[in-house]
């Protein structure tokens, strides 16, 4: 994990079993890429399946949770508007 001085954060995480995250709301924008397996992002109740190589941008303030099965995911969370505009254009 990397924590930037401006509140940005980057993490590469691995989950070795089926799991689900609790619903949460971030005060920053989040960009994610699924590296391996399948990750199901749940945005305000809508399930969005993401497979290896697929990416998603979640704007700050959006309710989200997830479900996954042995997934590897890279996430980058941006604390500044300039960083967020970069992610939106990826």
C-alpha positions as CSV (number, residue, x, y, z in Angstrom):
1,X,0.0,0.0,0.0
2,X,1.1,3.6,-0.8
3,X,-0.3,6.6,1.0
4,X,0.4,10.0,-0.6
5,X,0.7,13.3,1.2
6,X,-2.3,14.6,-0.6
7,X,-4.6,11.8,0.6
8,X,-4.2,9.6,-2.4
9,X,-3.7,5.9,-1.9
10,X,-2.7,2.9,-4.0
11,X,-3.1,-0.8,-3.0
12,X,-2.7,-4.2,-4.6
13,X,-4.7,-6.8,-2.7
14,X,-5.4,-10.5,-3.0
15,X,-8.3,-12.4,-1.6
16,X,-7.8,-16.2,-1.5
17,X,-11.5,-17.1,-0.8
18,X,-15.0,-16.0,-1.6
19,X,-15.9,-12.9,0.3
20,X,-18.1,-9.8,0.3
21,X,-17.3,-6.3,1.6
22,X,-19.6,-4.1,3.6
23,X,-21.3,-1.1,1.9
24,X,-19.2,2.0,2.2
25,X,-19.0,5.5,0.9
26,X,-15.5,7.0,0.1
27,X,-14.7,10.7,0.3
28,X,-12.4,10.3,-2.7
29,X,-12.6,9.0,-6.2
30,X,-11.5,5.4,-6.8
31,X,-10.1,3.7,-9.9
32,X,-9.7,-0.1,-10.0
33,X,-8.4,-2.8,-12.3
34,X,-9.1,-6.5,-11.8
35,X,-5.8,-8.3,-12.3
36,X,-7.0,-11.9,-11.8
37,X,-10.3,-13.8,-11.4
38,X,-13.7,-12.0,-11.1
39,X,-14.7,-9.1,-8.9
40,X,-18.3,-8.0,-8.6
41,X,-18.7,-4.3,-7.8
42,X,-22.0,-3.4,-6.3
43,X,-22.9,0.3,-6.9
44,X,-26.1,1.5,-5.1
45,X,-27.5,-2.1,-5.4
46,X,-26.5,-2.8,-9.0
47,X,-24.1,-5.6,-9.6
48,X,-21.3,-4.9,-12.0
49,X,-19.1,-8.0,-12.8
50,X,-15.5,-7.2,-13.7
51,X,-13.1,-9.8,-15.0
52,X,-9.3,-9.8,-15.4
53,X,-8.2,-6.8,-17.4
54,X,-11.4,-4.8,-16.8
55,X,-11.4,-1.5,-15.0
56,X,-13.9,0.8,-13.3
57,X,-14.0,4.3,-12.0
58,X,-16.2,5.1,-8.9
59,X,-16.7,8.8,-8.1
60,X,-16.5,10.0,-4.5
61,X,-19.7,9.8,-2.5
62,X,-21.2,6.7,-4.3
63,X,-22.4,3.8,-2.1
64,X,-20.5,0.7,-3.0
65,X,-19.7,-2.8,-1.8
66,X,-18.3,-5.9,-3.6
67,X,-18.2,-9.6,-3.8
68,X,-15.3,-11.6,-5.1
69,X,-13.9,-15.1,-5.5
70,X,-10.1,-15.4,-5.2
71,X,-9.5,-12.0,-6.8
72,X,-6.5,-9.9,-7.2
73,X,-7.3,-6.2,-7.6
74,X,-5.3,-3.0,-7.9
75,X,-7.0,0.1,-6.6
76,X,-6.0,3.7,-6.7
77,X,-7.9,6.3,-4.6
78,X,-7.5,9.9,-5.4
79,X,-7.8,12.7,-2.9
80,X,-7.4,15.7,-5.2
81,X,-9.6,16.8,-8.1
82,X,-6.6,17.0,-10.5
83,X,-5.9,13.3,-9.8
84,X,-9.5,12.4,-10.2
85,X,-9.8,14.1,-13.6
86,X,-6.8,12.0,-14.8
87,X,-8.5,8.7,-13.7
88,X,-11.8,9.7,-15.4
89,X,-9.9,10.0,-18.7
90,X,-8.2,6.6,-18.5
